[in-house]
Amino acid sequence: MSTYVSKEVREGLDAARIAGLKKISRLRVEMDEAHYPVLRLWRNGFSVEAGSVPRLRGLVDLFDGANHLYQCLIVAAEEDAGEMCYEFKRNTAATDKAPLDFYRDPDAPIALLGPGD
């Protein structure tokens, strides 16, 4: 039995796989005010659809729906089966507040009340 698959069938299977990944993924990458759907995310990088997303480079933001997950410095790695894979050079978790430059004791009071308050 032959395992050869014609180019047209392979392209059709890749297109169906990418359409399925786009449907189930809530992840998106933002660069220069433009948003692109992320097909897969792993520890060292992510992938997007190769044909419809321009080549990304530099600083991007990753979102899960409306939640800002990471600010990343990326570099293109490889194109494989209709997906363009990118690797993280730097991947910083996004926070909603500025980092403290001192240690805050967990048992410290939140506010001080004066006499008569």
C-alpha positions in Angstrom: 0.0 0.0 0.0 1.3 3.4 -0.9 1.5 6.3 1.6 1.8 8.9 -1.2 -0.6 11.8 -1.0 -1.0 14.2 -3.9 -0.2 17.8 -3.4 -3.9 18.9 -3.8 -5.0 16.4 -1.1 -2.2 17.5 1.2 -3.1 21.2 0.8 -6.8 20.4 1.4 -5.9 18.5 4.6 -3.7 21.4 5.8 -6.4 24.0 5.1 -9.0 21.9 7.0 -6.6 21.5 9.9 -5.8 25.2 10.0 -9.5 26.1 9.8 -10.1 23.8 12.8 -7.3 25.4 14.8 -8.6 28.9 14.1 -12.1 28.0 15.2 -11.1 26.6 18.6 -8.3 29.1 19.4 -9.1 32.3 21.4 -5.5 33.4 21.2 -4.4 36.3 19.1 -1.2 38.3 18.5 -1.2 42.1 18.1 1.4 44.1 16.3 1.1 47.7 15.2 -2.6 47.9 16.1 -3.4 44.8 13.9 -4.7 41.5 15.4 -4.0 38.0 14.0 -5.3 34.7 15.3 -2.8 32.4 16.9 -3.2 28.7 15.9 -1.0 27.1 18.5 1.0 28.3 21.6 3.8 26.4 23.3 6.5 27.1 25.8 9.0 28.5 23.3 6.8 30.1 20.7 3.5 30.1 18.7 2.2 29.7 15.2 -0.1 31.7 12.9 -1.5 31.0 9.5 1.3 31.5 6.9 -0.8 32.8 4.0 -3.0 35.4 5.7 -0.7 36.9 8.3 2.3 39.1 7.2 5.7 38.3 8.5 5.9 39.3 12.2 9.0 40.5 13.7 10.1 42.3 16.9 7.8 43.2 19.8 4.3 41.7 19.8 1.6 41.2 22.4 -0.3 37.9 23.0 -3.9 37.9 24.1 -6.4 35.3 25.3 -9.6 36.9 24.4 -9.4 40.3 26.1 -6.8 39.2 28.6 -3.3 40.4 27.9 -1.0 37.4 28.5 2.5 38.3 27.3 4.6 40.9 25.7 7.1 39.0 23.5 10.1 39.7 21.4 9.9 37.2 18.5 11.9 35.8 15.6 10.6 33.8 12.7 11.6 30.1 13.0 10.1 28.1 10.1 7.1 27.6 7.9 5.5 24.1 8.1 2.2 22.8 6.6 0.6 26.3 6.2 1.7 27.5 9.6 4.4 30.1 10.3 6.2 29.3 13.6 7.8 32.0 15.7 10.1 31.6 18.7 10.4 33.8 21.7 13.6 35.6 22.3 12.0 37.2 25.4 8.6 36.4 26.8 7.3 38.6 29.7 4.0 38.0 31.5 1.8 41.0 31.4 0.5 42.5 34.7 -2.2 45.0 35.4 -0.1 47.0 37.9 3.4 48.3 38.1 6.0 46.1 39.9 7.0 47.1 43.4 10.6 48.2 44.0 10.4 47.1 47.6 9.1 44.1 49.6 5.6 44.4 50.9 4.8 42.3 54.0 1.6 40.3 53.4 0.4 41.2 56.9 1.0 44.9 56.5 -2.0 47.2 57.0 -3.6 48.6 53.9 -4.2 52.0 55.4 -3.6 53.9 58.6 -6.6 55.4 60.5 -6.0 58.4 62.7 -7.6 59.0 66.1 -11.3 59.5 65.9 -11.7 57.8 62.5 
